[in-house]
């Protein structure tokens, strides 16, 4: 797994970006890490399942991850799961 420096910047809407992920990608990451399927994430965020899969692929590429377990560990370390 690649080590990614934490980069938090505020965009014009006052939202935080994490490690180069868009706000939407961070939302998708959090829901996937919580165990939701792509279809469930799509319903919750009012997206198509294909769009969720595209976000997931981009998240994996940006973070250098490939497995769901790696996404969960990343989300835990970044405090996205509220645990």
N, C-alpha and C positions, 0 to 999 in steps of 0.2 A: 504494500500500500504506500502511496506517495504521501509525503508530509506536506501539508498545505498550510501556509501561514494564514492566520486569521486576519481577514480584512473586513472591517466594518466601516461603511460609509453611509452617510445619510443622503438620500436622493431628494428631489424637490417636494415629494409628498411626505417627507419626514419618516420614511420607512428605512429599516436597516437591511443592508445587503451583507450576506455572510459568505466569505471565501469565494467571491466572484459569482455566486448564485443570484439569480433574480429573486424577487420577492415571491413570485409564483412558484419557482423551482423549490424554494425553501418550504413553501406550504405543501407541495407535493411530496418532498422528501420527508417531512414530518409525518404525514399521513401514511406513507408507505412504511416508515419505520415503526409506526404504531400497529402495523399488521394489516392494514386495509388493502384490499385488492385494487387493481387498476379501475375496475368497474365501480367500486365503492368510492374511490377518490374522485372519479369523474362525476358521479352523482352529487357528492358533497360540494365540489367546486364548480359545478355546472359546466363541465367540459366533456368532450368525447373521450372514450377510453383510449383511442389512438393518440390524442393530444397528451394524455397522461403518460403513455409509453414514450412519446417523443421527449417530454420533460425528463422522464427517468433516464433515458439514454444520454441526454445532455448533462444531467447531474453526474452520472457515472463517469462520463468523459472529463468533465471539469475537475472532478475530485480524484480521478485516477482509481476508481473503485469498480468492481464488477459483480459482486454478490450482495444479496439482500442483507446478509449478516454484517457486511462491511458498512452498508448504509445505516444500519441500526447502531452499530458502534460509533460511527461518526456523529449521528444525531444525539446519542447519549453524551458524548464528549462535549458537544456544542450546546448542551442544555435545551435541546429542542423538544424533549419529551416530558419535561416537567418532573423528572424523577430525581 
